[in-house]
Amino acid sequence: MRTALVIGTGLIGTSAALALTQRGVTVHLADHDPEQARTAAALGAGTDQAPEGPVDLAIVAAPPAHVARILADAMRRGAARGYVDVASVKGGPRRELEALGLDLTAYIGTHPMSGREKSGPLAATGDLFEGRPWVLTPTRDTDTEVLNLALELVSHCRAVPVVMDADAHDRAVALVSHMPHLVSNMVAARLEHAEEAAVRLCGQGIRDVTRIAASEPRMWIDILSANPGPVADLLSDVAADLDETVRALRALQSSDEVERGEGVAGIEDVLRRGNAGQVRVPGKHGSAPRAYETVVVLIDDQPGQLARIFADADRAGVNIEDVRIEHATGQQAGLVQLSVEPKAVPVLEEALRERGWALRR
């Protein structure tokens, strides 16, 4: 691939354009808002000048409701040798294109499984997709050259290609993305009118659960409107679990010992099923999940503290697998939770203590 046209310069489109530009591809940028395309160009994502002729690959980075219309326009004017979209729903746009009677041999639907709570070109980064799954949904009609162009796009973005059927993809993202997003928003909505004294007690747990609720509502309306059935089915199952959990909690209030025992069994059931589901979440780089242990370090909220901890861990020959920070309420201090291999715990703890760090259990 030597040339590309990115239509839609939001977070995903601009991030893909940045990655391609960094790999030496000449990228042309287009957007219904010319100012947004100019912003992406100013960030180094390419040029907002139209290409003089067909490019190798056209990448449509638009909400699902607009993908088919934009793709159809690009195909009819012969904008590229191959066409992909990066929308988060795949079945609907393809059916719309089929209904328009277009030749879809030059098209393949794709979806990079990566994003941020922020949107727009200013939130874009060239490494947004690195190590992340990028779904490709070819059919028997997909031209081999177009599939290779899509694979080259994924490679330039340093993502991991995953081939799926379009409708299977839509059911999968309903489970791992769309339904959890709504649940996160429902939990966060409980905080809107909560007492300030209660909100001040928020810790890392509530931050984890509500993090994705910070996303742009208009974008999610577009996404959910394109995949409502599978999401509704999953939420119906969640609602059934909620009903059972509420009944179990009410039973725990009972003075009847048998009823309280049923309540305990109900709560234990949902917690154990949650444990069983959580361990199936892939670990680093999509590998099988692994068990790590946590070393907790007390730090002052001062510049350079994290860098010092990482440097000290490196000197001890310990790889930090993951890191989380919990800030102390009302104090300029916090707890850094370092996830490491179990065998590395005593080595890291000894090294950190020798260098003056205070550890917590």
LOPA-368684 format. One record per residue (C-alpha): x, y, z; residue in three letters. Coordinates in steps of 0.02 Angstrom, whole numbers, plus 50000, padded with zeros to 5 digits. Each point is the difference from the previous one (the first is absolute). Example, Ala and Ser with C-alpha at 12.3 -4.5 7.8 and 13.67 -1.06 7.14 Angstrom:
2
+-------+-------+-------+--------+
|     u |     v |     w | residu |
+-------+-------+-------+--------+
| 50615 | 49775 | 50390 |    ala |
| 50069 | 50172 | 49967 |    ser |
+-------+-------+-------+--------+
# end
This chain:
361
+-------+-------+-------+--------+
|     u |     v |     w | residu |
+-------+-------+-------+--------+
| 50000 | 50000 | 50000 |    met |
| 50070 | 50168 | 49946 |    arg |
| 49849 | 50115 | 50010 |    thr |
| 49843 | 50006 | 50106 |    ala |
| 49846 | 50108 | 50022 |    leu |
| 49929 | 50015 | 50175 |    val |
| 49821 | 50062 | 50000 |    ile |
| 49955 | 50055 | 50176 |    gly |
| 50135 | 50079 | 50109 |    thr |
| 49939 | 49963 | 50175 |    gly |
| 50095 | 49897 | 50128 |    leu |
| 50007 | 49838 | 49899 |    ile |
| 50025 | 50074 | 49826 |    gly |
| 50136 | 50120 | 50055 |    thr |
| 50088 | 49866 | 50103 |    ser |
| 50003 | 49884 | 49848 |    ala |
| 50061 | 50143 | 49891 |    ala |
| 50140 | 50040 | 50123 |    leu |
| 50056 | 49818 | 50002 |    ala |
| 49999 | 49989 | 49810 |    leu |
| 50093 | 50164 | 49978 |    thr |
| 50133 | 49941 | 50123 |    gln |
| 50023 | 49845 | 49889 |    arg |
| 50030 | 50106 | 49845 |    gly |
| 49825 | 49990 | 49924 |    val |
| 49935 | 50159 | 49916 |    thr |
| 49835 | 50034 | 50088 |    val |
| 49862 | 50116 | 49938 |    his |
| 49874 | 50059 | 50129 |    leu |
| 49817 | 50043 | 49974 |    ala |
| 49860 | 50043 | 50119 |    asp |
| 49826 | 50078 | 49993 |    his |
| 50077 | 50132 | 50114 |    asp |
| 50151 | 50071 | 49903 |    pro |
| 50068 | 50080 | 50158 |    glu |
| 50015 | 49828 | 50082 |    gln |
| 50096 | 49934 | 49849 |    ala |
| 50116 | 50151 | 50009 |    arg |
| 50029 | 49964 | 50185 |    thr |
| 50046 | 49820 | 49962 |    ala |
| 50118 | 50059 | 49862 |    ala |
| 50082 | 50123 | 50120 |    ala |
| 50032 | 49854 | 50118 |    leu |
| 50100 | 49911 | 49865 |    gly |
| 49865 | 49876 | 49947 |    ala |
| 50013 | 50044 | 49815 |    gly |
| 49937 | 50133 | 49882 |    thr |
| 49825 | 50071 | 49986 |    asp |
| 50026 | 50021 | 49813 |    gln |
| 49898 | 49883 | 49890 |    ala |
| 50097 | 49864 | 49908 |    pro |
| 50027 | 50025 | 49814 |    glu |
| 49940 | 49826 | 49958 |    gly |
| 49948 | 49835 | 50081 |    pro |
| 50097 | 49953 | 50156 |    val |
| 50046 | 49824 | 50051 |    asp |
| 49880 | 49991 | 50149 |    leu |
| 49854 | 50108 | 50058 |    ala |
| 49964 | 49989 | 50186 |    ile |
| 49828 | 50059 | 50057 |    val |
| 50004 | 50049 | 50184 |    ala |
| 49821 | 50058 | 50027 |    ala |
| 49856 | 49951 | 50116 |    pro |
| 49911 | 49839 | 49947 |    pro |
| 49845 | 50093 | 49940 |    ala |
| 50102 | 50096 | 49871 |    his |
| 50124 | 49866 | 49943 |    val |
| 49898 | 49927 | 49856 |    ala |
| 49960 | 50171 | 49925 |    arg |
| 50182 | 50058 | 50009 |    ile |
| 50068 | 49836 | 49932 |    leu |
| 49873 | 50000 | 49857 |    ala |
| 50051 | 50176 | 49950 |    asp |
| 50186 | 49955 | 50005 |    ala |
| 49973 | 49841 | 49898 |    met |
| 49894 | 50084 | 49868 |    arg |
| 50133 | 50131 | 49967 |    arg |
| 50140 | 49870 | 49999 |    gly |
| 50096 | 50078 | 50144 |    ala |
| 50108 | 49847 | 50035 |    ala |
| 50052 | 49824 | 49953 |    arg |
| 49933 | 49934 | 50164 |    gly |
| 49879 | 50059 | 50134 |    tyr |
| 49985 | 49966 | 50186 |    val |
| 49901 | 50075 | 50142 |    asp |
| 50046 | 50000 | 50184 |    val |
| 49826 | 50015 | 50076 |    ala |
| 49961 | 49902 | 50158 |    ser |
| 49854 | 49908 | 49918 |    val |
| 50023 | 49895 | 49845 |    lys |
| 49843 | 49909 | 49946 |    gly |
| 49886 | 50150 | 49973 |    gly |
| 50115 | 50104 | 49888 |    pro |
| 50038 | 49851 | 49888 |    arg |
| 49815 | 49961 | 49978 |    arg |
| 49968 | 50183 | 49956 |    glu |
| 50136 | 49993 | 49868 |    leu |
| 49928 | 49839 | 49928 |    glu |
| 49828 | 50081 | 49992 |    ala |
| 50076 | 50141 | 49896 |    leu |
| 50057 | 49872 | 49871 |    gly |
| 50185 | 50041 | 50013 |    leu |
| 50140 | 49882 | 49951 |    asp |
| 50077 | 49956 | 50169 |    leu |
| 50150 | 49902 | 49939 |    thr |
| 50108 | 50153 | 50036 |    ala |
| 49930 | 50024 | 50177 |    tyr |
| 50034 | 49922 | 50169 |    ile |
| 49926 | 50051 | 50166 |    gly |
| 50123 | 50019 | 50144 |    thr |
| 49998 | 50055 | 50182 |    his |
| 50152 | 50046 | 50105 |    pro |
| 49962 | 49951 | 50180 |    met |
| 50078 | 50153 | 50076 |    ser |
| 49946 | 50173 | 50054 |    gly |
| 49999 | 50131 | 50135 |    arg |
| 49871 | 50093 | 50102 |    glu |
| 50048 | 50159 | 49905 |    lys |
| 49954 | 50030 | 49819 |    ser |
| 50060 | 50108 | 49856 |    gly |
| 50168 | 50018 | 49912 |    pro |
| 50085 | 50081 | 50150 |    leu |
| 49976 | 49838 | 50097 |    ala |
| 50081 | 49895 | 49862 |    ala |
| 50166 | 49910 | 50016 |    thr |
| 50101 | 49899 | 49875 |    gly |
| 50014 | 49854 | 50121 |    asp |
| 49816 | 49988 | 50046 |    leu |
| 49980 | 49829 | 49920 |    phe |
| 50168 | 49924 | 50047 |    glu |
| 49977 | 49822 | 50063 |    gly |
| 49810 | 50013 | 49990 |    arg |
| 49884 | 49883 | 49902 |    pro |
| 49941 | 50068 | 49832 |    trp |
| 49852 | 49901 | 49932 |    val |
| 49986 | 49965 | 49813 |    leu |
| 49835 | 49935 | 49929 |    thr |
| 50037 | 49937 | 49823 |    pro |
| 49874 | 49900 | 49901 |    thr |
| 50022 | 49875 | 49858 |    arg |
| 49981 | 50147 | 49880 |    asp |
| 50142 | 50104 | 50075 |    thr |
| 50142 | 50027 | 49877 |    asp |
| 50166 | 49929 | 50060 |    thr |
| 50090 | 50163 | 49960 |    glu |
| 49878 | 50097 | 50109 |    val |
| 50021 | 49878 | 50143 |    leu |
| 50188 | 50022 | 49986 |    asn |
| 49982 | 50189 | 50004 |    leu |
| 49894 | 49986 | 50158 |    ala |
| 50130 | 49886 | 50079 |    leu |
| 50135 | 50126 | 49953 |    glu |
| 49900 | 50136 | 50086 |    leu |
| 49988 | 49894 | 50157 |    val |
| 50187 | 49964 | 49991 |    ser |
| 50046 | 50185 | 49980 |    his |
| 49894 | 50038 | 50154 |    cys |
| 50089 | 49859 | 50093 |    arg |
| 49835 | 49918 | 50044 |    ala |
| 49955 | 49815 | 50003 |    val |
| 49885 | 49940 | 49858 |    pro |
| 49849 | 49895 | 50050 |    val |
| 49884 | 49929 | 49866 |    val |
| 49815 | 49985 | 50045 |    met |
| 49829 | 49990 | 49921 |    asp |
| 49917 | 50172 | 50003 |    ala |
| 49847 | 49950 | 50102 |    asp |
| 50106 | 49897 | 50121 |    ala |
| 50106 | 50156 | 50024 |    his |
| 49847 | 50104 | 50041 |    asp |
| 49943 | 49875 | 50131 |    arg |
| 50175 | 49996 | 50073 |    ala |
| 50020 | 50189 | 50016 |    val |
| 49827 | 50010 | 50077 |    ala |
| 50067 | 49886 | 50137 |    leu |
| 50173 | 50073 | 50029 |    val |
| 49972 | 50184 | 49957 |    ser |
| 49824 | 50065 | 49971 |    his |
| 49909 | 49919 | 50147 |    met |
| 50140 | 50038 | 50126 |    pro |
| 49999 | 50181 | 49943 |    his |
| 49817 | 50019 | 50042 |    leu |
| 50021 | 49912 | 50167 |    val |
| 50145 | 50117 | 50042 |    ser |
| 49889 | 50149 | 49962 |    asn |
| 49861 | 49931 | 50108 |    met |
| 50119 | 49983 | 50148 |    val |
| 50072 | 50174 | 49970 |    ala |
| 49824 | 50073 | 49991 |    ala |
| 49975 | 49951 | 50183 |    arg |
| 50135 | 50128 | 50043 |    leu |
| 49918 | 50147 | 49912 |    glu |
| 49891 | 50053 | 50149 |    his |
| 50091 | 49907 | 50138 |    ala |
| 50053 | 50094 | 50156 |    glu |
| 50170 | 50082 | 49987 |    glu |
| 50060 | 49910 | 50157 |    ala |
| 49966 | 49833 | 49915 |    ala |
| 50082 | 50048 | 49835 |    val |
| 50159 | 50052 | 50091 |    arg |
| 50021 | 49820 | 50055 |    leu |
| 50020 | 49940 | 49819 |    cys |
| 50149 | 49884 | 49982 |    gly |
| 50082 | 49903 | 49860 |    gln |
| 49858 | 49876 | 49987 |    gly |
| 49868 | 50128 | 49952 |    ile |
| 50126 | 50087 | 49886 |    arg |
| 50030 | 49835 | 49908 |    asp |
| 49814 | 49964 | 49980 |    val |
| 49953 | 50175 | 49940 |    thr |
| 50153 | 50046 | 49896 |    arg |
| 49918 | 49967 | 49831 |    ile |
| 49845 | 50099 | 50050 |    ala |
| 50101 | 50156 | 49957 |    ala |
| 49981 | 49965 | 49813 |    ser |
| 49907 | 50113 | 49880 |    glu |
| 49812 | 49961 | 50008 |    pro |
| 49963 | 50047 | 49819 |    arg |
| 50131 | 49878 | 49936 |    met |
| 49925 | 49860 | 50105 |    trp |
| 49824 | 50037 | 49941 |    ile |
| 50063 | 49969 | 49822 |    asp |
| 50085 | 49838 | 50053 |    ile |
| 49854 | 49931 | 50100 |    leu |
| 49875 | 50048 | 49866 |    ser |
| 50095 | 49887 | 49879 |    ala |
| 50004 | 49849 | 50118 |    asn |
| 49846 | 50012 | 50113 |    pro |
| 49937 | 49820 | 49993 |    gly |
| 50153 | 49907 | 50069 |    pro |
| 50028 | 50134 | 50132 |    val |
| 49818 | 49992 | 50057 |    ala |
| 50010 | 49810 | 50012 |    asp |
| 50153 | 50011 | 50112 |    leu |
| 49926 | 50136 | 50109 |    leu |
| 49846 | 49891 | 50022 |    ser |
| 50113 | 49865 | 50071 |    asp |
| 50086 | 50127 | 50113 |    val |
| 49829 | 50061 | 50058 |    ala |
| 49953 | 49822 | 50047 |    ala |
| 50160 | 49985 | 50102 |    asp |
| 49962 | 50167 | 50083 |    leu |
| 49825 | 49942 | 50047 |    asp |
| 50069 | 49841 | 50078 |    glu |
| 50135 | 50098 | 50092 |    thr |
| 49874 | 50124 | 50069 |    val |
| 49893 | 49856 | 50063 |    arg |
| 50152 | 49920 | 50081 |    ala |
| 50048 | 50162 | 50086 |    leu |
| 49822 | 50024 | 50065 |    arg |
| 50007 | 49823 | 50067 |    ala |
| 50157 | 50043 | 50098 |    leu |
| 49895 | 50127 | 50096 |    gln |
| 49880 | 49865 | 50057 |    ser |
| 49995 | 49935 | 50178 |    ser |
| 49959 | 49827 | 49931 |    asp |
| 50157 | 49894 | 49997 |    glu |
| 49948 | 49897 | 49849 |    val |
| 49960 | 50155 | 49899 |    glu |
| 50166 | 50080 | 50047 |    arg |
| 50089 | 49842 | 49945 |    gly |
| 49916 | 50013 | 49831 |    glu |
| 50057 | 50179 | 49989 |    gly |
| 50180 | 49951 | 50036 |    val |
| 49991 | 49864 | 49867 |    ala |
| 49932 | 50124 | 49873 |    gly |
| 50138 | 50127 | 50031 |    ile |
| 50133 | 49866 | 49999 |    glu |
| 49935 | 49937 | 49833 |    asp |
| 50014 | 50167 | 49911 |    val |
| 50171 | 50035 | 50077 |    leu |
| 50068 | 49830 | 49949 |    arg |
| 49933 | 50017 | 49824 |    arg |
| 50082 | 50171 | 49993 |    gly |
| 50165 | 49922 | 50053 |    asn |
| 49982 | 49866 | 49865 |    ala |
| 49968 | 50130 | 49866 |    gly |
| 50137 | 50119 | 50055 |    gln |
| 50138 | 49869 | 49988 |    val |
| 49957 | 49978 | 49815 |    arg |
| 50047 | 50180 | 49960 |    val |
| 50161 | 49991 | 49898 |    pro |
| 50162 | 50057 | 50077 |    gly |
| 50139 | 50104 | 49923 |    lys |
| 50006 | 50004 | 49809 |    his |
| 49845 | 49889 | 49992 |    gly |
| 50088 | 49853 | 50081 |    ser |
| 49924 | 49885 | 50129 |    ala |
| 49971 | 50089 | 50166 |    pro |
| 50137 | 49978 | 50129 |    arg |
| 50000 | 50020 | 50188 |    ala |
| 50106 | 50143 | 50065 |    tyr |
| 50034 | 50061 | 50175 |    glu |
| 49996 | 50180 | 50055 |    thr |
| 50134 | 50102 | 50085 |    val |
| 49927 | 50160 | 50074 |    val |
| 50112 | 50152 | 50019 |    val |
| 49956 | 50160 | 50095 |    leu |
| 50053 | 50156 | 49902 |    ile |
| 49989 | 50187 | 50019 |    asp |
| 49902 | 50088 | 49863 |    asp |
| 50157 | 50078 | 49927 |    gln |
| 50075 | 50001 | 49824 |    pro |
| 50119 | 49858 | 49959 |    gly |
| 49939 | 49875 | 50129 |    gln |
| 49938 | 49871 | 49875 |    leu |
| 50156 | 50017 | 49894 |    ala |
| 50107 | 49964 | 50153 |    arg |
| 49898 | 49845 | 50044 |    ile |
| 50013 | 49932 | 49822 |    phe |
| 50186 | 50035 | 49997 |    ala |
| 50025 | 49910 | 50166 |    asp |
| 49899 | 49851 | 49939 |    ala |
| 50105 | 49995 | 49841 |    asp |
| 50161 | 50000 | 50102 |    arg |
| 49931 | 49852 | 50097 |    ala |
| 49964 | 49908 | 49837 |    gly |
| 49811 | 49997 | 50032 |    val |
| 49874 | 50028 | 49860 |    asn |
| 49847 | 50101 | 50049 |    ile |
| 49852 | 49913 | 49917 |    glu |
| 49870 | 50131 | 50047 |    asp |
| 49984 | 50154 | 50110 |    val |
| 49856 | 50088 | 50087 |    arg |
| 49999 | 50156 | 50106 |    ile |
| 49877 | 50038 | 50140 |    glu |
| 50009 | 50177 | 50065 |    his |
| 49968 | 50029 | 50185 |    ala |
| 49845 | 50104 | 50037 |    thr |
| 50046 | 50174 | 50059 |    gly |
| 50188 | 49965 | 50004 |    gln |
| 50144 | 50030 | 49880 |    gln |
| 50043 | 49816 | 49999 |    ala |
| 49949 | 49840 | 49916 |    gly |
| 50024 | 49813 | 49986 |    leu |
| 50084 | 49926 | 49846 |    val |
| 49948 | 49820 | 49968 |    gln |
| 50131 | 49906 | 49899 |    leu |
| 49948 | 49834 | 49923 |    ser |
| 50145 | 49879 | 49980 |    val |
| 50036 | 49815 | 49983 |    glu |
| 49980 | 49913 | 50169 |    pro |
| 50183 | 49946 | 50003 |    lys |
| 50053 | 50182 | 49976 |    ala |
| 49909 | 50066 | 50154 |    val |
| 50139 | 49971 | 50131 |    pro |
| 50132 | 50066 | 49881 |    val |
| 49903 | 50159 | 49964 |    leu |
| 49949 | 50029 | 50181 |    glu |
| 50180 | 49984 | 50060 |    glu |
| 50065 | 50116 | 49863 |    ala |
| 49869 | 50133 | 50035 |    leu |
| 50027 | 49996 | 50188 |    arg |
| 50187 | 50019 | 49974 |    glu |
| 49966 | 50157 | 49899 |    arg |
| 49890 | 50077 | 50135 |    gly |
| 49825 | 49962 | 49935 |    trp |
| 49860 | 49966 | 50125 |    ala |
| 49904 | 49842 | 49957 |    leu |
| 49824 | 49953 | 50050 |    arg |
| 49920 | 49829 | 50013 |    arg |
+-------+-------+-------+--------+
# end
